[in-house]
Amino acid sequence: MGRQVCDAVEAADGMEVVARIDVGDDPKAAVEAGAQVAVDFTTPDSALGNIEFCVGNGIHAVVGTSGFGPDKIARVERALAASAGVGVLIAPNFSLGAVLMMKFAAQASAYFESVEIIELHHPNKLDAPSGTALRTAQLIAESRAAAGVGPSPDATAEDGDHHRGGKVEDVTIHSVRLRGLIAHQEVLLGGVGETLTIRHDSLDRASFMPGVVLGVREVAGHPGLTVGLEHFLSL
């Protein structure tokens, strides 16, 4: 991902890669190079410290690392409170198709009694469920709450080993880790006598690059914290 991000930024009009920082490198290199925006595709353990470093040094940040729960989001907001004018974009998914999938799923979920999420990724992914699935569940929950739709019906009484999957915002998520996959997600919706499946497949990491470039272009114009690339699109 790091190499592809660098290549995409270099190829974009009006942009230049001024620093490439890997594990073990000193992040001060970004400051010394005069970086205006940093892109973070690292790990959940290191991303938060990287963001706090960037914000503290007046560098806008575009973050594609998963694993940002409420506690980490709160830390980012505290860091930004002391750095007026700095913008941070945390996007669970930079694929434009995935952003649309989440949007459509949230809209459709208000019209169906049942909804569940299946996310499928390569086996080297460190977190489960994926950030995309978490964000999708949150958007679905917001949409259903606004429409007055209750929880999905489920008579399961015993599931000590979580064979039914885990719940986020009362939405069930199933995580698959399988060799040969990249990043995939489907949202299953059901009503009386019908079902609707909304699915997105990233077949190559190149699918994330237009969204990354968009984030780099727009983040400086959105001070504070933005969660989700959809806020930079005309949706």
N, C-alpha and C positions, 0 to 999 in steps of 0.2 A: 504493500500500500504506500509506504513512504516513497519508494522509487517512482511509482506511478503518479503520485501527487506532485512530486518535483517536476516530472516530465510534463504534466498537464499545465502547471503554472508557467513553466518556461515557454510553452507553446501558446499561451494566452496573450492577447494583445495588451500592452501596457503593464505587464507583470514581469518580475524578475526574482529568481531564487537567490537570496543573498547568504543563506546559511543552511547547512544540512546537519542536523544534530541527531545522533544515534544514542543508543544505550551506553552510558558511561561517559559521554561527552559533556563538557561544561556548557550549560545553557546560556552562560554569559556571552557566548559566541553570537547569539542572536542580537543582543544589545550592541555589541561591538560592531556588528555588521550593519546596524541601523535598520533592522527589520521593523516593519510597520504592522504586519500580520503574521502570526504563527499558526501553523496547522498541526494538530496533534492527533496522530493515529498510533498511540502507544498501548499501554495496558491500564486496567482500572487502578492499579496500585500507584502508578507513576503520573497519570494524567492530571490528577488534582494538584499535585505539587507543581507541575509544569504550568498549569493555568494560573495559580497564585503567583508564580514567578513572573509570568508574562504581564499579568494585570498590574503587579507592583512596579513593573518597569515601563508601563504605558504602551504595551504591545497588545493589540487586539488578538483574539484567539478564536480559531475555528476548530472545533473538537468533534472527532468522529469515533472516539473511544467509548465503548459501552460501559455499563455498570454505574451510572450516575443515579443513585437513589436520592430520596429527600435530604438525607444528611449531607451528602456531597454537594447537592444543589445549594443548600443553605450556606455552606462554606464558600462557594463561588460568589454567592450574593453578598456575603460579608466582605470578601476581598474587593468586590466591585464598589461597595459603598464608600470605600476609602480612595477610589480612583475614578473620579468623575470623567466622563467622556470616553472611557474605554468600553469596548463592546466584546462580548463573548457569545458565540453561537455554539450550542451543544445540539448536535443533530443525531438522532438515533440511526438515521439512514440518509445517505446523500443521493441515492438513486431517485430520479424524478418519478419513475414509475412506482417505486415503493411509497413515496410521499402521496401520490395520487391513490394508491391502494388503501393507505391508512385513512385518507379523507373519505373515499367512497364507502369503506367499511363502516366508519363512524356514522355516516349519513344513513346507510341502509339498516344499521342495527336498531334504529328507532322504530322500524316497521316489522320486526321479526321477534317472536317470542324467545327463541333460543339463539345463542351465539357462542362459538368457541374458536380459539386460535391454535393453529399448528404452525410452528416455526421450525425450519430445517436448515442446518448449517454443516459446514465441514467439521471434522472431529478435532481440529486444533483450536477451536473457539474456546475461550477461557470461561465465559459466563453463560449462565442459563437462568431464566429465559433471556433471549436477545433483547437489546435495547429497543429494537423495532417492535417486538411483541409487547414489551412493557408500555411503550408509547401508544401503540394501537389500543391496548386494553384501557388506558386512561382516556383516550379520545372516545372510545365506545361507551365507557361508563358515563362520561359527561353528556354524550348525546342521548343516552337512554334515560338518564336522570331528568334532563330537560323535557323529554317527551313523556315522562311518567311511566316508563316501562320498568317492570320489576325484574328481579333476578331470573336467569334462565331456569326452567324447571329441571329438577334432577332428584330422583328418588333414592340415589345411592346413600346407604346408611352406614356402610362399613368400608373404609378404604385407608387402612393404617399405613400402607406403603405408597400411597399417592399414585395408584395406577390410573386414576382419572385425571392426572396432571395437577398443576398448582393453580392457585387462584390469585389474580391481581385485580384489584378494584371489582371483585366479584365476577370476573371474567376468567374462565378456565383456559389455561395455556398448556400446550403439549410441546416439548422440545425434543427434536431429533438431531442426533449427531452422526453423520454418515460419510464415509469416504466417497469422494466423487462429487459431493455437493459443494456449492459456493455459499449462496445466501438465498433463501426461499421462504415465503410465508403465504399461508392461505387462511382466510377467515370464512368459517362455515356459519351460515345463518339458516334458521329453520322456522317455518310456520306450519299451520295445518295444511297438509297436502302438498307442500312445496319446500324446496331448499334453494339457497343461492350460495355459490362459492365465489369469492373474490381472491384471486391468487396473483402473486408477483414472483418472478424468478430473475435473479441476477446471475447471468451465465458467465460473466467475466467482470473482474474488478474495474475494468474500464467504465462500466456503467455508473460508477460513483463519481467519476471525474467532473462531468458538467456541473453537478451539484456542489462539489468542492470549490470549483472556480467561482461559481455564483456566490458561495459563502464568503470567499476571500474578497470579492468585489464589494459586497454589501455590508459586511459586519461593522465597518467603521461608521456607517451611517445609522447604526442601531445601538446607541450606548446602552450599557447595562446587559442583563442576561436575556438571551432569546433561546428558547428550547423548541427545536423543530424547524426544519428548512421551509416548511409551508408558510411561515411568516414572511419569507423573502419572495414568495411567489404571489401571483394575482389569483388567489383562491378565495 
